[in-house]
């Protein structure tokens, strides 16, 4: 019933931009924290951004100033705007939803923990060329 579907990935040159989307079905965004994870080849999956049920956002240091996440509750869609992409941004990007983190804005300190998330999308590939 619950599905998260990422889209918008592709090939982009360094310095370019992409906008990823995470379409949610069977899920009310108001009750979830939505985070963006990425996994590069040979590396562990890491979180890069999240947006709380109330619209508060968190970013990793590498993402600050370049990546921006937003959501449209009515459309049940979360976006990740990625600007000035770098080679280090090449990865499969996943969106994930956490009901636990949504219990309180103060719980966002736990956003990096994968076991906090109930649902995951299938991922979308972002490739950054030289």
Secondary structure as UniProt FT lines:
FT   STRAND          3..7
FT   STRAND          10..13
FT   TURN            14..15
FT   STRAND          18..25
FT   HELIX           29..31
FT   STRAND          33..39
FT   TURN            41..42
FT   STRAND          46..51
FT   TURN            53..54
FT   STRAND          57..59
FT   TURN            61..66
FT   STRAND          67..72
FT   TURN            73..76
FT   STRAND          77..82
FT   HELIX           87..89
FT   STRAND          91..98
FT   HELIX           101..103
FT   HELIX           105..110
FT   TURN            111..112
FT   HELIX           114..116
FT   STRAND          119..120
FT   STRAND          124..129
//
